[in-house]
Amino acid sequence: MTSFTPFLRRTFLAATLAGFATVAASANTAIQPVPRDANWVKRHDGFVAIAKKGGIDVVFIGDSITDGWRREGPKGGKAVWDAHFAPLKAANFGIGGDRTQHVLWRLQNGELDGYQAKAAVVMIGTNNTGFEPDKTTPRSTPAETSAGVAEIIRTLRTKQPQAKILLLAIFPRGEKPDHPQRLQIAEINAAIAKLADGKNVHFLDINAKFLAADGTLPKEIMPDFLHPVDQGYELWAAAIKEPLAKLMR
């Protein structure tokens, strides 16, 4: 029987663990950049064109919740955006339905090129929670989603090293505190909070702003218990206006 010296034993163990880590990473779709359909690529191309024009001081990155800043009327945040963020030379690079892997692909394919932002506002991951249409296959675990968010932050730091990042906690979803996806989101937020370094990456959890005293999510703020309406966007803007201004100085 072959015997290992302590050195060889440590080397063997390290190689084994590295192999497991590689397999785990390869199985995590949340960190694998991938595009979606043709309409989605068309929207991405529009963002790339905006990026190439330059003149962007702050970029908002996310999914339908961020996308909603451009939606007009009481169901959207355009009026709030025009009042608070358009004057800051802000760009909205949010696309409904995106998961971390889709944002990664966008950021690696032109949406961070052609300008030097002072700040980036990031919120992503809610679409990684829950299940696929078959109702049995998990989209991503909280750990996988957190890894996807971390990869997005790394990409931002690489492509826009001068930009300060305001990483927002994923907003609450589901009416009640014990909603399964609300619980997943809480776990993700606890993990991504650790990405803050107090210098380039700053984490901010404004979720309490949206919730009633008993932890329920009011319909007046998010009628579908996921997407804010104008009142929700007002709360969002008020909560990040000063922190964002400090990062842009």
N, C-alpha and C positions, 0 to 999 in steps of 0.2 A: 504494500500500500504506500502510495506517495505521501511523504510528509512535507509540510510547508514550514519554512522558517517564518518568524514573526513578520519580516519584511515582505516575503512573498504572500503571506496570508493577508496583510493589509492591502497589498497591491491587487490581489485577486478580489477582495471585497469591494475596493474602490471601483474596479472595472465592472463588477457585477451591478453595483448601484448605478453607475453611469449608464449601463445598458438599460436598466429599468427606467431611468429618467428619460432616456432617448425614446423608448417605446411609449412612455406616458405622454411625452410631448407630441409625438407623432400622432397619437390618438386624440389629441385635444384640438378639435376643429376651431375653437375660439381664438387660437393663435395662428391659424393658417389663412393668410390673406386670400380672398376669393371674391370675384365680382358676382353680380346677380344677372338680371335679364337685360334686354336691349334698352328698354326705357330707363332703367336704372343707370346704365352706362351713359346714356344721353344726358341725364341730369349731372352725372359726374363730369362729363366733358364740359358742361356749362360752368361748373365750379372751377375747372382747370382754366378755362378762358378768363374767368374773373381773377383767378390767382395770377395769371400771366400779365394782367394789366397793372398789377402792383397796387400800392396805395392802401394796403390793408394793415391796420394797426392792431386789431383784435379779431380773432377767428373763433367762431362758435362751432363746435364739432359734436355731432350726435345723431340721434334717430328722429322719430316722428315728433317727439316732445320738443326738440330743438327746431325741427322743420316747422313746427307750429308758430314760431315767431313771425313767419311771413304770411300766415293765414289772416285774412281780413274779417272784420265783424266781431260780434261778441264771443264767438267760438275760438277766436285766435288771438295772437299776440302782436299783430302788425302795428297797431297804434302805439302800444307800449314800446316796441322796438324802435319805431320812428322817433319817439320822444327821448328815449334813454340811450340807445346804442348806435343808431345811425350816425349821430354826430361824432361818435368816437372812431369813425371809419371802420365799422365792423362788417364782417362777412359772415353769412350764415351757411355753413356747410353741413346741414342736417338733412338726412333722408329717412323717411318713414320706413319702418321695418328692418332697419339695419341692425346687425349684431356686431360684436367686436371684430370679427373676421372681415366683414364688409368695410368697416371704417379703416381697418389696417390696409386693405387693398387700395382704397381711395387715397390715403395719405402717402402710400408708397408709389402712387402713379400720378403725381402732378399737383395735388391739392395743397401741397406745402411748398411749391416751387414758384419763384418769380417775385417774392416779396419777403420782407422781414418784419414779422409781427412783434409788437411789444408784449402781447399776451394772447393766451388761448384759453377758452372756456370749454371744458370737456365734461360731458355726461353721456355715458353709454353702458349698456349691459342688460337693460330690462328685457330685451328681446331674446337674450340668451337663457332666460329663466323659463320655467314651464316645460311643456312637451311639444313634440312635433305633431302634425295633424293626426297621426295614428293614436294620439292620446296615451301612448305607453312609452315612447322613446324620449328620454330627457334630451332637451336641447344641449345644455351644458350644466355641469355642476357648478356650485359657487366657486370652488377652487379653480376650475377651468376658466370661468368668466373673469375672475380676478386676474388670472394670468394674461387673458386677452387685454384687459385694461392696462396692465403693466406694460405689455408690448406696445400699445398705442402711446403711452407716455414715453417709452424709450425711443420710439420713432419720432415723436415731436422733439425730444431733446436732441436727437441727431440732426434732424433737418431744419429745426428752428432753435438753435442753441441759445439765442439771445432772448427768446420769449419766456416770460413767466407763465406758468401753467396754473390755472384755477381748476382743480379737479373736484367736481361736485359729486356728492353722494347720489346714487340712483334714487329718484323720487319714489315715494311709497306708491303701491298699487294694491287694489283689492279694498273693499269697503272696511273690513275689520282687521284689527292687529294680527289675528291668527290666520289670515289668508296665506295659503302655502307659498305663493310667490313673494308676498311681503316678507315672510320669514327668510326665504332665499336671498332677497335683496339686503336684508339686515346683515346676513353673513358676508355677502360680497362687500358691503360698505365697510364692515369692520376690517376686512383684509386690505382693501385699496386705500384706506386711511393711512396705512403704513408706508404708502408710496411717497408721502409728503416728506420733504427734506428741510422745510423751513426757509429755503433759499430760492430754488428754481421751481419746485412743485409744492403747491399749497392745497390742502384738502379742506373742503367746506361742506358741512352737512346742514342744509336748511329745511330738512323734512318736517320739523316740528311746526314750521310756518303754515303748512298745509293741513295739519291735523286738528281735529277737535280735542277737547280735554281728555276724552275717553279713548283716544287713539284712532277713532274712526275717521274716514276720509269723506268730507262733505261733498255732496253732489254739486253744490254751488261752485266749487273749485275745480273738481274733476268729475263731470257727469257720468263718465264711463269708468270711473275709479282708476284711471290711467293718464288721460290727456287733460292738461289744464285748459280752462277757458280764460277769457280776458282777466277775470279776477285772480286766477292762479298765476298768470304771467305778470300781473302787477306785483304780487307777492314775491315772485322770483326776482324781478328787476330790483325791487327795493332791498332785497336781502343781499344781492351781489354788487350793487352799484358802488358802494364805498370800498369793499375789498378789491374789486377790479380796478378802481381808480388808483389805489395804492400800488398795485402791481404794474400799472402802466406809466408810473412816474419815472 
